[in-house]
Amino acid sequence: MNLNQLLHDHQRAKLNAQRAPSREDCETYSDIIGHSAMLIADWRRAKGLSNIGWPQDERLKDGCRP
């Protein structure tokens, strides 16, 4: 997967989490956010690039609606 696809998946999951109809859906998107960030970090590390300023594990802790 290329970096553009990884970034797209990460941003889309963030938007979907904000509009999730249920807490369960929000938590699922939150997991996707974290997974996408991990894949981006892995991709950058494999290319010998720094992760400074790039997505980290940003799973929503309490950001999902009750």
PDB file with SEQRES, HELIX, SHEET and CRYST1 records, atoms N, CA, C and O in Angstrom:
SEQRES   1 A   66  MET ASN LEU ASN GLN LEU LEU HIS ASP HIS GLN ARG ALA          
SEQRES   2 A   66  LYS LEU ASN ALA GLN ARG ALA PRO SER ARG GLU ASP CYS          
SEQRES   3 A   66  GLU THR TYR SER ASP ILE ILE GLY HIS SER ALA MET LEU          
SEQRES   4 A   66  ILE ALA ASP TRP ARG ARG ALA LYS GLY LEU SER ASN ILE          
SEQRES   5 A   66  GLY TRP PRO GLN ASP GLU ARG LEU LYS ASP GLY CYS ARG          
SEQRES   6 A   66  PRO                                                          
HELIX    1 AA1 LEU A    3  GLN A   18  1                                  16    
HELIX    2 AA2 ARG A   23  ALA A   46  1                                  24    
CRYST1    1.000    1.000    1.000  90.00  90.00  90.00 P 1           1          
ATOM      1  N   MET A   1       0.856  -1.171   0.000  1.00  0.00           N  
ATOM      2  CA  MET A   1       0.000   0.000   0.000  1.00  0.00           C  
ATOM      3  C   MET A   1       0.901   1.234   0.000  1.00  0.00           C  
ATOM      4  O   MET A   1       1.911   1.270   0.704  1.00  0.00           O  
ATOM      5  N   ASN A   2       0.538   2.234  -0.783  1.00  0.00           N  
ATOM      6  CA  ASN A   2       1.367   3.431  -0.830  1.00  0.00           C  
ATOM      7  C   ASN A   2       0.948   4.437   0.259  1.00  0.00           C  
ATOM      8  O   ASN A   2      -0.111   4.303   0.873  1.00  0.00           O  
ATOM      9  N   LEU A   3       1.791   5.428   0.475  1.00  0.00           N  
ATOM     10  CA  LEU A   3       1.562   6.394   1.544  1.00  0.00           C  
ATOM     11  C   LEU A   3       0.265   7.168   1.341  1.00  0.00           C  
ATOM     12  O   LEU A   3      -0.432   7.456   2.314  1.00  0.00           O  
ATOM     13  N   ASN A   4      -0.069   7.507   0.113  1.00  0.00           N  
ATOM     14  CA  ASN A   4      -1.314   8.247  -0.129  1.00  0.00           C  
ATOM     15  C   ASN A   4      -2.533   7.456   0.336  1.00  0.00           C  
ATOM     16  O   ASN A   4      -3.448   8.019   0.937  1.00  0.00           O  
ATOM     17  N   GLN A   5      -2.546   6.155   0.060  1.00  0.00           N  
ATOM     18  CA  GLN A   5      -3.668   5.316   0.496  1.00  0.00           C  
ATOM     19  C   GLN A   5      -3.719   5.220   2.008  1.00  0.00           C  
ATOM     20  O   GLN A   5      -4.801   5.266   2.593  1.00  0.00           O  
ATOM     21  N   LEU A   6      -2.563   5.086   2.652  1.00  0.00           N  
ATOM     22  CA  LEU A   6      -2.514   5.020   4.114  1.00  0.00           C  
ATOM     23  C   LEU A   6      -3.046   6.304   4.743  1.00  0.00           C  
ATOM     24  O   LEU A   6      -3.829   6.262   5.692  1.00  0.00           O  
ATOM     25  N   LEU A   7      -2.615   7.444   4.207  1.00  0.00           N  
ATOM     26  CA  LEU A   7      -3.087   8.731   4.734  1.00  0.00           C  
ATOM     27  C   LEU A   7      -4.587   8.910   4.493  1.00  0.00           C  
ATOM     28  O   LEU A   7      -5.302   9.431   5.348  1.00  0.00           O  
ATOM     29  N   HIS A   8      -5.047   8.480   3.343  1.00  0.00           N  
ATOM     30  CA  HIS A   8      -6.467   8.567   3.025  1.00  0.00           C  
ATOM     31  C   HIS A   8      -7.289   7.738   4.016  1.00  0.00           C  
ATOM     32  O   HIS A   8      -8.293   8.213   4.547  1.00  0.00           O  
ATOM     33  N   ASP A   9      -6.858   6.504   4.260  1.00  0.00           N  
ATOM     34  CA  ASP A   9      -7.573   5.636   5.194  1.00  0.00           C  
ATOM     35  C   ASP A   9      -7.587   6.240   6.601  1.00  0.00           C  
ATOM     36  O   ASP A   9      -8.598   6.175   7.300  1.00  0.00           O  
ATOM     37  N   HIS A  10      -6.465   6.824   7.007  1.00  0.00           N  
ATOM     38  CA  HIS A  10      -6.356   7.437   8.333  1.00  0.00           C  
ATOM     39  C   HIS A  10      -7.341   8.610   8.463  1.00  0.00           C  
ATOM     40  O   HIS A  10      -8.083   8.696   9.441  1.00  0.00           O  
ATOM     41  N   GLN A  11      -7.340   9.503   7.477  1.00  0.00           N  
ATOM     42  CA  GLN A  11      -8.223  10.672   7.535  1.00  0.00           C  
ATOM     43  C   GLN A  11      -9.690  10.276   7.432  1.00  0.00           C  
ATOM     44  O   GLN A  11     -10.539  10.843   8.119  1.00  0.00           O  
ATOM     45  N   ARG A  12      -9.983   9.320   6.591  1.00  0.00           N  
ATOM     46  CA  ARG A  12     -11.374   8.877   6.443  1.00  0.00           C  
ATOM     47  C   ARG A  12     -11.900   8.264   7.744  1.00  0.00           C  
ATOM     48  O   ARG A  12     -13.048   8.497   8.122  1.00  0.00           O  
ATOM     49  N   ALA A  13     -11.065   7.485   8.421  1.00  0.00           N  
ATOM     50  CA  ALA A  13     -11.468   6.902   9.700  1.00  0.00           C  
ATOM     51  C   ALA A  13     -11.728   7.994  10.733  1.00  0.00           C  
ATOM     52  O   ALA A  13     -12.659   7.882  11.531  1.00  0.00           O  
ATOM     53  N   LYS A  14     -10.912   9.049  10.725  1.00  0.00           N  
ATOM     54  CA  LYS A  14     -11.128  10.163  11.660  1.00  0.00           C  
ATOM     55  C   LYS A  14     -12.476  10.841  11.394  1.00  0.00           C  
ATOM     56  O   LYS A  14     -13.214  11.152  12.328  1.00  0.00           O  
ATOM     57  N   LEU A  15     -12.784  11.064  10.136  1.00  0.00           N  
ATOM     58  CA  LEU A  15     -14.072  11.683   9.787  1.00  0.00           C  
ATOM     59  C   LEU A  15     -15.234  10.761  10.136  1.00  0.00           C  
ATOM     60  O   LEU A  15     -16.246  11.213  10.673  1.00  0.00           O  
ATOM     61  N   ASN A  16     -15.095   9.478   9.836  1.00  0.00           N  
ATOM     62  CA  ASN A  16     -16.163   8.525  10.148  1.00  0.00           C  
ATOM     63  C   ASN A  16     -16.395   8.409  11.645  1.00  0.00           C  
ATOM     64  O   ASN A  16     -17.537   8.266  12.082  1.00  0.00           O  
ATOM     65  N   ALA A  17     -15.342   8.468  12.432  1.00  0.00           N  
ATOM     66  CA  ALA A  17     -15.485   8.394  13.889  1.00  0.00           C  
ATOM     67  C   ALA A  17     -16.299   9.571  14.414  1.00  0.00           C  
ATOM     68  O   ALA A  17     -17.103   9.411  15.332  1.00  0.00           O  
ATOM     69  N   GLN A  18     -16.094  10.748  13.837  1.00  0.00           N  
ATOM     70  CA  GLN A  18     -16.838  11.937  14.262  1.00  0.00           C  
ATOM     71  C   GLN A  18     -18.326  11.813  13.967  1.00  0.00           C  
ATOM     72  O   GLN A  18     -19.155  12.390  14.671  1.00  0.00           O  
ATOM     73  N   ARG A  19     -18.662  11.061  12.925  1.00  0.00           N  
ATOM     74  CA  ARG A  19     -20.059  10.953  12.492  1.00  0.00           C  
ATOM     75  C   ARG A  19     -20.659   9.574  12.759  1.00  0.00           C  
ATOM     76  O   ARG A  19     -21.723   9.245  12.235  1.00  0.00           O  
ATOM     77  N   ALA A  20     -19.987   8.783  13.561  1.00  0.00           N  
ATOM     78  CA  ALA A  20     -20.450   7.420  13.822  1.00  0.00           C  
ATOM     79  C   ALA A  20     -21.806   7.429  14.519  1.00  0.00           C  
ATOM     80  O   ALA A  20     -22.011   8.190  15.465  1.00  0.00           O  
ATOM     81  N   PRO A  21     -22.730   6.592  14.062  1.00  0.00           N  
ATOM     82  CA  PRO A  21     -24.069   6.578  14.647  1.00  0.00           C  
ATOM     83  C   PRO A  21     -24.130   5.939  16.036  1.00  0.00           C  
ATOM     84  O   PRO A  21     -25.094   6.153  16.772  1.00  0.00           O  
ATOM     85  N   SER A  22     -23.119   5.164  16.397  1.00  0.00           N  
ATOM     86  CA  SER A  22     -23.139   4.519  17.708  1.00  0.00           C  
ATOM     87  C   SER A  22     -21.743   4.557  18.321  1.00  0.00           C  
ATOM     88  O   SER A  22     -20.743   4.760  17.633  1.00  0.00           O  
ATOM     89  N   ARG A  23     -21.709   4.358  19.621  1.00  0.00           N  
ATOM     90  CA  ARG A  23     -20.420   4.313  20.316  1.00  0.00           C  
ATOM     91  C   ARG A  23     -19.576   3.151  19.792  1.00  0.00           C  
ATOM     92  O   ARG A  23     -18.363   3.288  19.635  1.00  0.00           O  
ATOM     93  N   GLU A  24     -20.202   2.028  19.526  1.00  0.00           N  
ATOM     94  CA  GLU A  24     -19.482   0.857  19.013  1.00  0.00           C  
ATOM     95  C   GLU A  24     -18.826   1.164  17.671  1.00  0.00           C  
ATOM     96  O   GLU A  24     -17.674   0.792  17.448  1.00  0.00           O  
ATOM     97  N   ASP A  25     -19.545   1.836  16.779  1.00  0.00           N  
ATOM     98  CA  ASP A  25     -18.971   2.221  15.489  1.00  0.00           C  
ATOM     99  C   ASP A  25     -17.811   3.189  15.687  1.00  0.00           C  
ATOM    100  O   ASP A  25     -16.780   3.076  15.023  1.00  0.00           O  
ATOM    101  N   CYS A  26     -17.979   4.126  16.587  1.00  0.00           N  
ATOM    102  CA  CYS A  26     -16.927   5.100  16.874  1.00  0.00           C  
ATOM    103  C   CYS A  26     -15.669   4.388  17.369  1.00  0.00           C  
ATOM    104  O   CYS A  26     -14.560   4.713  16.945  1.00  0.00           O  
ATOM    105  N   GLU A  27     -15.842   3.425  18.257  1.00  0.00           N  
ATOM    106  CA  GLU A  27     -14.692   2.687  18.777  1.00  0.00           C  
ATOM    107  C   GLU A  27     -14.009   1.877  17.679  1.00  0.00           C  
ATOM    108  O   GLU A  27     -12.786   1.742  17.676  1.00  0.00           O  
ATOM    109  N   THR A  28     -14.791   1.339  16.749  1.00  0.00           N  
ATOM    110  CA  THR A  28     -14.215   0.611  15.616  1.00  0.00           C  
ATOM    111  C   THR A  28     -13.374   1.547  14.765  1.00  0.00           C  
ATOM    112  O   THR A  28     -12.250   1.209  14.393  1.00  0.00           O  
ATOM    113  N   TYR A  29     -13.913   2.724  14.454  1.00  0.00           N  
ATOM    114  CA  TYR A  29     -13.155   3.691  13.665  1.00  0.00           C  
ATOM    115  C   TYR A  29     -11.928   4.172  14.426  1.00  0.00           C  
ATOM    116  O   TYR A  29     -10.887   4.435  13.825  1.00  0.00           O  
ATOM    117  N   SER A  30     -12.046   4.286  15.731  1.00  0.00           N  
ATOM    118  CA  SER A  30     -10.908   4.675  16.551  1.00  0.00           C  
ATOM    119  C   SER A  30      -9.782   3.651  16.423  1.00  0.00           C  
ATOM    120  O   SER A  30      -8.611   4.022  16.340  1.00  0.00           O  
ATOM    121  N   ASP A  31     -10.128   2.376  16.408  1.00  0.00           N  
ATOM    122  CA  ASP A  31      -9.122   1.331  16.214  1.00  0.00           C  
ATOM    123  C   ASP A  31      -8.481   1.430  14.829  1.00  0.00           C  
ATOM    124  O   ASP A  31      -7.281   1.205  14.677  1.00  0.00           O  
ATOM    125  N   ILE A  32      -9.286   1.766  13.828  1.00  0.00           N  
ATOM    126  CA  ILE A  32      -8.758   1.934  12.468  1.00  0.00           C  
ATOM    127  C   ILE A  32      -7.801   3.118  12.426  1.00  0.00           C  
ATOM    128  O   ILE A  32      -6.779   3.064  11.742  1.00  0.00           O  
ATOM    129  N   ILE A  33      -8.124   4.185  13.149  1.00  0.00           N  
ATOM    130  CA  ILE A  33      -7.235   5.350  13.222  1.00  0.00           C  
ATOM    131  C   ILE A  33      -5.870   4.925  13.749  1.00  0.00           C  
ATOM    132  O   ILE A  33      -4.836   5.255  13.169  1.00  0.00           O  
ATOM    133  N   GLY A  34      -5.882   4.191  14.852  1.00  0.00           N  
ATOM    134  CA  GLY A  34      -4.622   3.741  15.447  1.00  0.00           C  
ATOM    135  C   GLY A  34      -3.858   2.803  14.535  1.00  0.00           C  
ATOM    136  O   GLY A  34      -2.639   2.914  14.408  1.00  0.00           O  
ATOM    137  N   HIS A  35      -4.562   1.884  13.901  1.00  0.00           N  
ATOM    138  CA  HIS A  35      -3.915   0.925  13.007  1.00  0.00           C  
ATOM    139  C   HIS A  35      -3.312   1.641  11.799  1.00  0.00           C  
ATOM    140  O   HIS A  35      -2.189   1.344  11.392  1.00  0.00           O  
ATOM    141  N   SER A  36      -4.061   2.579  11.232  1.00  0.00           N  
ATOM    142  CA  SER A  36      -3.555   3.333  10.079  1.00  0.00           C  
ATOM    143  C   SER A  36      -2.309   4.124  10.455  1.00  0.00           C  
ATOM    144  O   SER A  36      -1.343   4.163   9.693  1.00  0.00           O  
ATOM    145  N   ALA A  37      -2.327   4.749  11.621  1.00  0.00           N  
ATOM    146  CA  ALA A  37      -1.162   5.512  12.079  1.00  0.00           C  
ATOM    147  C   ALA A  37       0.051   4.595  12.234  1.00  0.00           C  
ATOM    148  O   ALA A  37       1.171   4.976  11.894  1.00  0.00           O  
ATOM    149  N   MET A  38      -0.179   3.384  12.748  1.00  0.00           N  
ATOM    150  CA  MET A  38       0.915   2.427  12.909  1.00  0.00           C  
ATOM    151  C   MET A  38       1.480   2.028  11.542  1.00  0.00           C  
ATOM    152  O   MET A  38       2.696   1.922  11.381  1.00  0.00           O  
ATOM    153  N   LEU A  39       0.612   1.810  10.569  1.00  0.00           N  
ATOM    154  CA  LEU A  39       1.073   1.443   9.228  1.00  0.00           C  
ATOM    155  C   LEU A  39       1.861   2.583   8.585  1.00  0.00           C  
ATOM    156  O   LEU A  39       2.858   2.344   7.903  1.00  0.00           O  
ATOM    157  N   ILE A  40       1.414   3.824   8.802  1.00  0.00           N  
ATOM    158  CA  ILE A  40       2.141   4.983   8.276  1.00  0.00           C  
ATOM    159  C   ILE A  40       3.529   5.047   8.906  1.00  0.00           C  
ATOM    160  O   ILE A  40       4.524   5.254   8.211  1.00  0.00           O  
ATOM    161  N   ALA A  41       3.592   4.866  10.231  1.00  0.00           N  
ATOM    162  CA  ALA A  41       4.886   4.888  10.927  1.00  0.00           C  
ATOM    163  C   ALA A  41       5.795   3.775  10.414  1.00  0.00           C  
ATOM    164  O   ALA A  41       6.986   3.999  10.197  1.00  0.00           O  
ATOM    165  N   ASP A  42       5.247   2.591  10.222  1.00  0.00           N  
ATOM    166  CA  ASP A  42       6.035   1.462   9.712  1.00  0.00           C  
ATOM    167  C   ASP A  42       6.553   1.749   8.306  1.00  0.00           C  
ATOM    168  O   ASP A  42       7.708   1.455   7.998  1.00  0.00           O  
ATOM    169  N   TRP A  43       5.713   2.316   7.462  1.00  0.00           N  
ATOM    170  CA  TRP A  43       6.100   2.642   6.096  1.00  0.00           C  
ATOM    171  C   TRP A  43       7.246   3.648   6.103  1.00  0.00           C  
ATOM    172  O   TRP A  43       8.233   3.481   5.388  1.00  0.00           O  
ATOM    173  N   ARG A  44       7.107   4.692   6.916  1.00  0.00           N  
ATOM    174  CA  ARG A  44       8.148   5.723   6.993  1.00  0.00           C  
ATOM    175  C   ARG A  44       9.445   5.145   7.556  1.00  0.00           C  
ATOM    176  O   ARG A  44      10.531   5.468   7.075  1.00  0.00           O  
ATOM    177  N   ARG A  45       9.333   4.299   8.567  1.00  0.00           N  
ATOM    178  CA  ARG A  45      10.524   3.681   9.167  1.00  0.00           C  
ATOM    179  C   ARG A  45      11.244   2.814   8.130  1.00  0.00           C  
ATOM    180  O   ARG A  45      12.473   2.821   8.058  1.00  0.00           O  
ATOM    181  N   ALA A  46      10.480   2.070   7.329  1.00  0.00           N  
ATOM    182  CA  ALA A  46      11.070   1.209   6.302  1.00  0.00           C  
ATOM    183  C   ALA A  46      11.819   2.017   5.236  1.00  0.00           C  
ATOM    184  O   ALA A  46      12.762   1.524   4.617  1.00  0.00           O  
ATOM    185  N   LYS A  47      11.389   3.246   5.037  1.00  0.00           N  
ATOM    186  CA  LYS A  47      12.045   4.127   4.060  1.00  0.00           C  
ATOM    187  C   LYS A  47      13.158   4.954   4.694  1.00  0.00           C  
ATOM    188  O   LYS A  47      13.804   5.748   4.010  1.00  0.00           O  
ATOM    189  N   GLY A  48      13.390   4.776   6.003  1.00  0.00           N  
ATOM    190  CA  GLY A  48      14.441   5.522   6.698  1.00  0.00           C  
ATOM    191  C   GLY A  48      14.064   6.968   6.979  1.00  0.00           C  
ATOM    192  O   GLY A  48      14.936   7.826   7.112  1.00  0.00           O  
ATOM    193  N   LEU A  49      12.764   7.239   7.069  1.00  0.00           N  
ATOM    194  CA  LEU A  49      12.276   8.602   7.293  1.00  0.00           C  
ATOM    195  C   LEU A  49      11.840   8.797   8.744  1.00  0.00           C  
ATOM    196  O   LEU A  49      11.504   7.838   9.439  1.00  0.00           O  
ATOM    197  N   SER A  50      11.852  10.023   9.179  1.00  0.00           N  
ATOM    198  CA  SER A  50      11.439  10.359  10.537  1.00  0.00           C  
ATOM    199  C   SER A  50       9.915  10.345  10.649  1.00  0.00           C  
ATOM    200  O   SER A  50       9.212  10.565   9.662  1.00  0.00           O  
ATOM    201  N   ASN A  51       9.414  10.088  11.848  1.00  0.00           N  
ATOM    202  CA  ASN A  51       7.974  10.136  12.097  1.00  0.00           C  
ATOM    203  C   ASN A  51       7.543  11.457  12.721  1.00  0.00           C  
ATOM    204  O   ASN A  51       6.366  11.631  13.036  1.00  0.00           O  
ATOM    205  N   ILE A  52       8.458  12.377  12.904  1.00  0.00           N  
ATOM    206  CA  ILE A  52       8.125  13.664  13.521  1.00  0.00           C  
ATOM    207  C   ILE A  52       7.088  14.377  12.662  1.00  0.00           C  
ATOM    208  O   ILE A  52       7.298  14.593  11.468  1.00  0.00           O  
ATOM    209  N   GLY A  53       5.963  14.741  13.284  1.00  0.00           N  
ATOM    210  CA  GLY A  53       4.911  15.467  12.594  1.00  0.00           C  
ATOM    211  C   GLY A  53       3.918  14.597  11.844  1.00  0.00           C  
ATOM    212  O   GLY A  53       2.988  15.113  11.223  1.00  0.00           O  
ATOM    213  N   TRP A  54       4.103  13.284  11.892  1.00  0.00           N  
ATOM    214  CA  TRP A  54       3.204  12.368  11.207  1.00  0.00           C  
ATOM    215  C   TRP A  54       2.271  11.711  12.206  1.00  0.00           C  
ATOM    216  O   TRP A  54       2.545  11.720  13.406  1.00  0.00           O  
ATOM    217  N   PRO A  55       1.170  11.139  11.728  1.00  0.00           N  
ATOM    218  CA  PRO A  55       0.211  10.524  12.652  1.00  0.00           C  
ATOM    219  C   PRO A  55       0.844   9.477  13.552  1.00  0.00           C  
ATOM    220  O   PRO A  55       1.648   8.654  13.114  1.00  0.00           O  
ATOM    221  N   GLN A  56       0.465   9.531  14.806  1.00  0.00           N  
ATOM    222  CA  GLN A  56       0.871   8.541  15.788  1.00  0.00           C  
ATOM    223  C   GLN A  56      -0.377   7.732  16.135  1.00  0.00           C  
ATOM    224  O   GLN A  56      -1.408   7.868  15.476  1.00  0.00           O  
ATOM    225  N   ASP A  57      -0.291   6.910  17.141  1.00  0.00           N  
ATOM    226  CA  ASP A  57      -1.462   6.158  17.575  1.00  0.00           C  
ATOM    227  C   ASP A  57      -2.435   7.138  18.217  1.00  0.00           C  
ATOM    228  O   ASP A  57      -2.253   7.541  19.366  1.00  0.00           O  
ATOM    229  N   GLU A  58      -3.455   7.513  17.481  1.00  0.00           N  
ATOM    230  CA  GLU A  58      -4.380   8.571  17.896  1.00  0.00           C  
ATOM    231  C   GLU A  58      -5.754   8.022  18.230  1.00  0.00           C  
ATOM    232  O   GLU A  58      -6.754   8.711  18.026  1.00  0.00           O  
ATOM    233  N   ARG A  59      -5.829   6.816  18.731  1.00  0.00           N  
ATOM    234  CA  ARG A  59      -7.143   6.258  19.049  1.00  0.00           C  
ATOM    235  C   ARG A  59      -7.877   7.175  20.009  1.00  0.00           C  
ATOM    236  O   ARG A  59      -7.285   7.737  20.930  1.00  0.00           O  
ATOM    237  N   LEU A  60      -9.150   7.317  19.784  1.00  0.00           N  
ATOM    238  CA  LEU A  60      -9.980   8.172  20.623  1.00  0.00           C  
ATOM    239  C   LEU A  60     -10.194   7.496  21.967  1.00  0.00           C  
ATOM    240  O   LEU A  60     -10.772   6.411  22.032  1.00  0.00           O  
ATOM    241  N   LYS A  61      -9.742   8.117  23.018  1.00  0.00           N  
ATOM    242  CA  LYS A  61      -9.883   7.520  24.350  1.00  0.00           C  
ATOM    243  C   LYS A  61     -11.317   7.677  24.827  1.00  0.00           C  
ATOM    244  O   LYS A  61     -12.026   6.686  25.001  1.00  0.00           O  
ATOM    245  N   ASP A  62     -11.747   8.910  25.039  1.00  0.00           N  
ATOM    246  CA  ASP A  62     -13.105   9.194  25.494  1.00  0.00           C  
ATOM    247  C   ASP A  62     -13.847  10.072  24.509  1.00  0.00           C  
ATOM    248  O   ASP A  62     -14.838  10.716  24.850  1.00  0.00           O  
ATOM    249  N   GLY A  63     -13.345  10.088  23.260  1.00  0.00           N  
ATOM    250  CA  GLY A  63     -13.922  10.966  22.261  1.00  0.00           C  
ATOM    251  C   GLY A  63     -15.210  10.432  21.635  1.00  0.00           C  
ATOM    252  O   GLY A  63     -15.871  11.145  20.879  1.00  0.00           O  
ATOM    253  N   CYS A  64     -15.566   9.203  21.939  1.00  0.00           N  
ATOM    254  CA  CYS A  64     -16.798   8.619  21.389  1.00  0.00           C  
ATOM    255  C   CYS A  64     -17.971   8.986  22.276  1.00  0.00           C  
ATOM    256  O   CYS A  64     -17.858   9.046  23.500  1.00  0.00           O  
ATOM    257  N   ARG A  65     -19.070   9.222  21.646  1.00  0.00           N  
ATOM    258  CA  ARG A  65     -20.294   9.549  22.400  1.00  0.00           C  
ATOM    259  C   ARG A  65     -20.720   8.366  23.267  1.00  0.00           C  
ATOM    260  O   ARG A  65     -20.480   7.211  22.915  1.00  0.00           O  
ATOM    261  N   PRO A  66     -21.346   8.657  24.390  1.00  0.00           N  
ATOM    262  CA  PRO A  66     -21.849   7.558  25.251  1.00  0.00           C  
ATOM    263  C   PRO A  66     -22.962   6.768  24.598  1.00  0.00           C  
ATOM    264  O   PRO A  66     -23.480   5.823  25.193  1.00  0.00           O  
TER     265      PRO A  66                                                      
END                                                                             
